[in-house]
Amino acid sequence: MKVQTTEDRERDLIEELPALSQMPTSGLDYENMDEKLKQTLNTLPAMIYHGVNTPEAILMRTNSAPRSVAEGLGERYKSEVGTAERSVSNARDFLGSLDEQGWAQALPKKARMSGADCREVWRVLSGEGF
């Protein structure tokens, strides 16, 4: 029997929250909710877990992009990639295609890291640097 770590339990809870919100006792009228609100509700746990505010930024964090650039990279990904083409593997390819300038453009103002630094962190964390 595998002992579950705190991180495993947190990940399980995040995966279960969208299902819990659909239960009749949740107080939410999920059946009559518009699709955009359903999507927001379903992605909210992942946004909290990854510390970001958009589905595209979740894709960036899922692919090991540093949190400091995930929002900016997510915005660029959203503008460059069609909605139908959004996926974890497509986002990984997108991140791999960015040069240092692309990473630098995603940095927030007053960032302490350079675009090159962020790219190198991503390369190591994602396994692309080996």
WOKA-V396627 format. One record per residue. N is the residue number from 1. RES is the residue in three letters. SS is DSSP state (A for helix, B for strand, O for the rest). PSI is psi in degrees with one decimal (none if undefined). OMEGA is omega in whole degrees, 0 to 359 (none if undefined). Layout:
BEGIN
<<N,RES,SS,PSI,OMEGA> <N,RES,SS,PSI,OMEGA>>
END
This chain:
BEGIN
<<1,MET,O,126.6,181> <2,LYS,O,133.2,177> <3,VAL,O,127.7,181> <4,GLN,O,132.0,177> <5,THR,O,168.0,177> <6,THR,A,-40.1,179> <7,GLU,A,-39.8,177> <8,ASP,A,-43.5,180> <9,ARG,A,-40.6,178> <10,GLU,A,-44.1,180> <11,ARG,A,-41.6,178> <12,ASP,A,-44.1,180> <13,LEU,A,-42.5,179> <14,ILE,A,-38.6,179> <15,GLU,A,-27.3,183> <16,GLU,A,-24.2,185> <17,LEU,A,-44.7,179> <18,PRO,A,-37.3,179> <19,ALA,A,-39.3,179> <20,LEU,A,-34.9,181> <21,SER,A,-18.9,180> <22,GLN,O,-7.1,180> <23,MET,O,144.5,181> <24,PRO,A,-28.6,182> <25,THR,A,2.4,182> <26,SER,A,-19.2,183> <27,GLY,O,-1.0,179> <28,LEU,O,138.3,178> <29,ASP,O,72.2,186> <30,TYR,A,-37.3,181> <31,GLU,A,-35.9,184> <32,ASN,A,7.9,181> <33,MET,O,142.6,177> <34,ASP,O,158.2,188> <35,GLU,A,-38.0,181> <36,LYS,A,-42.1,178> <37,LEU,A,-38.4,176> <38,LYS,A,-44.7,180> <39,GLN,A,-44.3,179> <40,THR,A,-45.6,180> <41,LEU,A,-40.9,181> <42,ASN,A,-27.7,181> <43,THR,A,-11.0,182> <44,LEU,A,-46.4,179> <45,PRO,A,-39.8,179> <46,ALA,A,-35.7,177> <47,MET,A,-42.6,179> <48,ILE,A,-47.6,182> <49,TYR,A,-45.1,183> <50,HIS,A,-10.5,178> <51,GLY,O,35.1,181> <52,VAL,O,173.1,188> <53,ASN,O,-0.2,183> <54,THR,O,156.5,176> <55,PRO,A,-35.3,180> <56,GLU,A,-38.2,178> <57,ALA,A,-31.9,174> <58,ILE,A,-44.4,178> <59,LEU,A,-38.3,179> <60,MET,A,-45.1,180> <61,ARG,A,-37.4,178> <62,THR,A,-29.0,179> <63,ASN,O,20.6,173> <64,SER,O,17.4,175> <65,ALA,O,139.2,177> <66,PRO,O,143.2,182> <67,ARG,A,-36.4,183> <68,SER,A,-25.8,180> <69,VAL,A,-3.6,185> <70,ALA,A,-41.6,180> <71,GLU,A,-47.9,180> <72,GLY,A,-42.0,178> <73,LEU,A,-38.7,178> <74,GLY,A,-40.7,178> <75,GLU,A,-45.7,180> <76,ARG,A,-43.1,179> <77,TYR,A,-45.1,180> <78,LYS,A,-40.6,182> <79,SER,A,-26.4,184> <80,GLU,A,-22.7,185> <81,VAL,O,135.1,178> <82,GLY,O,151.6,182> <83,THR,A,-41.5,182> <84,ALA,A,-22.8,184> <85,GLU,A,0.6,183> <86,ARG,O,123.8,178> <87,SER,O,166.5,179> <88,VAL,A,-45.4,181> <89,SER,A,-36.8,178> <90,ASN,A,-39.2,178> <91,ALA,A,-37.4,178> <92,ARG,A,-43.5,177> <93,ASP,A,-41.3,178> <94,PHE,A,-47.5,180> <95,LEU,A,-40.7,180> <96,GLY,A,-24.8,182> <97,SER,A,-13.5,183> <98,LEU,O,137.9,174> <99,ASP,O,-179.5,182> <100,GLU,A,-35.6,179> <101,GLN,A,-39.7,178> <102,GLY,A,-41.0,177> <103,TRP,A,-40.6,181> <104,ALA,A,-37.1,180> <105,GLN,A,-22.8,181> <106,ALA,O,-10.1,183> <107,LEU,O,142.6,174> <108,PRO,O,162.7,177> <109,LYS,O,147.0,179> <110,LYS,O,28.8,177> <111,ALA,O,144.3,180> <112,ARG,O,-17.1,179> <113,MET,O,154.4,176> <114,SER,O,169.2,175> <115,GLY,A,-39.4,178> <116,ALA,A,-40.1,178> <117,ASP,A,-47.1,181> <118,CYS,A,-41.6,179> <119,ARG,A,-41.4,180> <120,GLU,A,-39.8,176> <121,VAL,A,-46.2,179> <122,TRP,A,-44.7,182> <123,ARG,A,-40.6,180> <124,VAL,A,-48.9,183> <125,LEU,A,-33.9,183> <126,SER,A,-11.0,182> <127,GLY,O,4.8,180> <128,GLU,O,-17.9,184> <129,GLY,O,4.8,183> <130,PHE,O,none,none>>
END
